[in-house]
């Protein structure tokens, strides 16, 4: 196995096939049993939205096997347009958005849903400068990951 600066998972499995089974034992199936909200930034340098939050949303949706209607209330994805995981970047790039205020609001919605059976706002793109909405302008994913100045 050669090391070119990154971990070569496939080469490692070739040396020890049991690794795949051990990783599979902790892999996410998407079969959630409790309400869950993901808040993710479209410009997140640490957790890219396409490979992270949107990929997980697809796993959750795939686990439903066509039973989305009954299980829809269990999962929401709120995408913060221009949102970035590293808040200190905002001083250098003022067009970035903080994720934390939206995460706090999403948590409040989740608590209200669990404790009072209040409906969760649908999955949505939270536009730059906007808030989570019960009637979002952009349901689903953000059409544009970055909104300029």
C-alpha positions in Angstrom: 0.0 0.0 0.0 1.5 3.3 -1.0 0.7 6.5 0.9 0.3 9.6 -1.3 -0.9 11.8 1.5 -4.3 10.3 1.9 -5.9 7.2 3.2 -6.5 4.6 0.6 -9.6 2.8 1.9 -9.9 0.4 -1.1 -6.3 -0.6 -0.8 -6.7 -1.2 2.9 -9.8 -3.4 2.3 -7.8 -5.5 -0.2 -5.3 -6.2 2.6 -7.9 -6.8 5.3 -11.5 -7.5 4.0 -12.9 -7.5 7.5 -12.4 -3.7 7.6 -15.4 -3.2 5.3 -17.7 -5.2 7.7 -16.5 -3.3 10.7 -17.1 0.1 8.9 -20.5 -1.2 7.7 -21.5 -2.0 11.3 -21.4 1.7 12.2 -22.4 3.2 8.8 -25.6 5.2 8.8 -28.6 3.4 7.3 -30.8 6.5 7.2 -33.5 4.6 9.1 -34.2 7.3 11.7 -36.7 6.6 14.5 -37.0 10.0 16.0 -37.5 13.5 14.4 -34.2 14.9 13.1 -33.2 18.2 11.6 -30.0 19.0 9.8 -28.8 22.6 9.4 -26.0 22.9 6.8 -24.3 25.8 5.1 -24.0 25.9 1.3 -20.4 27.3 1.5 -19.2 25.1 4.3 -15.5 24.3 3.9 -15.4 21.6 6.5 -18.6 19.7 5.7 -19.4 20.2 2.0 -23.2 20.2 1.6 -23.4 18.0 -1.5 -21.3 15.2 0.1 -22.6 15.7 3.6 -26.1 17.0 4.4 -27.6 16.4 0.9 -26.1 12.9 0.7 -27.5 12.0 4.1 -30.9 13.3 3.1 -30.8 11.0 0.2 -29.9 8.0 2.5 -32.8 8.9 4.7 -35.2 9.2 1.8 -33.9 5.9 0.3 -34.5 4.1 3.6 -38.2 4.9 3.4 -38.7 2.7 0.3 -41.6 4.8 -1.0 -43.1 5.4 2.4 -42.2 9.1 2.4 -45.7 10.4 3.2 -46.0 8.8 6.6 -42.5 9.5 7.6 -42.0 13.0 6.1 -42.3 14.7 9.5 -39.3 12.9 10.8 -36.5 14.6 8.8 -35.8 18.1 7.6 -32.8 19.7 5.9 -32.4 23.4 6.3 -29.7 24.8 3.9 -28.2 28.1 4.9 -27.3 29.9 1.7 -23.7 31.2 2.0 -23.5 29.5 5.4 -20.1 28.5 6.6 -19.0 26.2 9.4 -16.1 28.5 10.5 -17.6 31.7 11.8 -14.3 33.6 11.9 -14.3 33.5 8.0 -17.2 36.1 8.1 -14.8 38.9 9.0 -12.8 38.3 5.8 -15.8 37.3 3.7 -18.8 39.4 4.8 -21.1 37.7 2.3 -20.9 34.5 4.4 -23.8 33.7 6.8 -23.6 32.4 10.3 -25.2 28.9 10.7 -25.6 29.0 14.5 -28.7 31.2 14.7 -30.5 29.0 12.3 -29.4 25.9 14.2 -30.8 27.4 17.4 -34.1 28.2 15.7 -34.3 24.7 14.2 -33.7 23.2 17.6 -36.6 25.4 19.0 -38.8 24.0 16.2 -37.8 20.5 17.0 -38.6 20.9 20.7 -42.0 22.4 19.9 -42.6 19.5 17.5 -41.7 16.8 20.0 -43.3 18.4 23.1 -46.4 20.0 21.4 -46.8 18.2 18.2 -46.3 21.4 16.3 -45.6 21.0 12.6 -42.0 21.3 11.4 -41.4 23.8 8.6 -40.5 21.9 5.4 -37.0 21.3 4.2 -35.8 24.5 2.5 -33.1 26.9 1.4 -32.8 29.7 3.9 -31.9 32.6 1.7 -29.1 34.9 2.6 -30.3 37.2 5.4 -33.5 35.1 5.7 -35.0 32.8 8.3 -36.6 29.3 8.4 -40.1 29.7 7.2 -43.3 27.7 7.3 -43.9 28.8 3.7 -40.4 29.0 2.2 -39.6 30.9 -1.0 -37.3 28.0 -1.9 -38.5 24.6 -0.7 -35.9 21.9 -0.9 -32.3 22.6 -1.9 -30.7 26.0 -2.6 -30.7 26.6 -6.4 -27.5 28.6 -5.9 -25.0 27.7 -3.3 -23.6 31.2 -3.3 -25.5 34.5 -3.4 -23.2 37.4 -4.2 -23.0 40.8 -2.5 
